[in-house]
């Protein structure tokens, strides 16, 4: 679904066609239709945002709508996912945001990483026939960002982890209740 802004913009029309052919409602599993497009900002730093169009779908059966976001955007978040991940993992030399925002991102990540690992691990174990060694690792409750990255690698080896631009984007994709490996 576009791992970078450039890739998203280059393949926008073809990607939307694929989404419209395969999109299902996360609530009633009916076939969704295109409702509209919406302007969305993708922030790289505190001073620069790139404006993008994102697709909005509507289910005619239950009337619910959903916004389909590329991998580098997270619902309700201003900054692109790779930017947030660089701050959380310490890869960014200077955060693009103020210090309070960076501390909040780190605190939220630390609080949610255990729950995310448990949810992703359960999804991987349910969906895959993993080897004994992989199963033992997954049942051993991997910890931290390194453990989550390893779970992503196991899922990728079995074809259930689309190549994502970053770890947080993949977790958001997997744990979002409306995606569940579908779109």
N, C-alpha and C positions, 0 to 999 in steps of 0.2 A: 504493500500500500504506500510505498514511497518512503525510503529510509533517509532521504535528505530532501531539502527544499528543491534542489535542482532536479533530482530524479522525479519527485512528485509533479513538478511543473511540466517536465518533458513528457510524462506518460499520463497526464491528467485525463484526457478524453478516453483513451483505451481502458484505463483503470476504472473509470466510472461505468463504462459499458459492462465490464466484468462484474462489478459490484451489483449493478442493477439486475443482471441475469441471475445472480446467486443469492441475493439478500433475502433473509428470512427474519421475521419478527421474533425477538427474543422472548416475548411473552406468550404468543399464541402460535408461533411457527408458521404464520401465514406469509404469503409472498408480499414483499414490500415494493412500493412504487416511489419514484422520484417525486418529492414534494417541491423542493426549491434548493437553491444554493445559498450559502451564507458567507459573508466576509469574516475572516478570522486572522488575528495577529499571531505571528510566530516570533518571539523575542530572542535575540542572540545576546544582547547586553541591555543595560538600562536605558540606552539612548536610541537604539535601532530596532525597529520591528519590521518584518516583512509581511505584507498583506497577502493572504491566500484565500481561495474559494474552497469551501468544504461542502460536501453533499449532505442534504437532509432527506431522509426517507420517511415514508408514512405507511402504516399498515392499514389497508382498507377494512380489514376484518374487525380490528379492535380500536382503530383510530389513534394509536400511539405513534409518536415520532421519535426518531433517533438521528444523531449526527454521526457521520462516518468520518473518523479522523485518520490521517496518516500516522505511521509509527512514531514519528518524531514529535507529535503533539499529544498531550495528556488532557483529558477533560478537566475543565476548571483551572487549568494552570497557564500562566502567562508565558513563561520561558520554555524553549524547546527542551525536550527530554535529554538530549546529549549534554546540554549546558548544565542542567540540574544534576545529572550524573557526575559530571566532572567536578562539581562542587562537593557532592556527597562523598566521592571516593578520594578526594584530595588531589585530583589530577590538574585542577585549575590553579594556576599560580595566584591569580587575583580573581575573586568572584565577580561576576558581572552585575551583581546586585549588592544591596547594603548588607552589612554584617548580620543584622537581626534576621533578615530573610535567609541567609546562608545557614545560620544556626538552626532556624526552624526547619529547613529542608533536612538537615542532618538528624535532628531529633525525630522528625516524622519517619525518616528512613530507618533509623535504629529501632523505633517502636514497631514499625510495620514489617520489618524484614523477616522476623520469625514467623509471623502469620502468613506472609507471602510464600515463604519456603514451604510451610506445611501445606498450603493450598496447591501450589504448583507441583509439589512432590506427589500429592494425592492424585492430581490430574494425570501426571506422567505415569504413575503406577497403574491407574485404571485404564489408561488408553493404550499402553504398550506391553509387549511381551519382552521385558528387559532381561538381561543376563543375570545370573546369580550374584555376580559381583556388583553390578549396577543396582540390583534390588537391595542388597545388603547396605550399600551406601545410602540409598534413598530412605530405607527404613531406619537408618541410624541418625536421622534428623540432622541433616547438614546445617551448618551455622554460617551466618555472615554473608557478605557479598561474594566471597570466594566460593562458598557452598552453593549459593544461588547460581553463580556462573557455571559451576559444574553440573547442576541440574539442567540448565539450559543446554549445555553441550550433550548431555545424555539424550535429551529430547530431540536435538538436532540430528544426532546419529540415527535416530529412528524416524526422521522425517516429520516430526510434529512441532518443530520450532522453526518458524520462518526466519531467515537471516535478518536479524534486526540490527539497527544501527547502534543500539546500546541495550544494556541490561534492564534499565528501568522501563524502556519502551516495550521490551518483551514481557516483563512482569505485568505491566498495565494491560497488554493485549491478552495475556493468558487469564488473568484474574478478573478482568471486567466481565460481569455477568452476561452482557449482551454479545460478547465475542465468542468465548468458549471454543476456539479453534474453527469457528464457522466462516466468518467473513474473511 
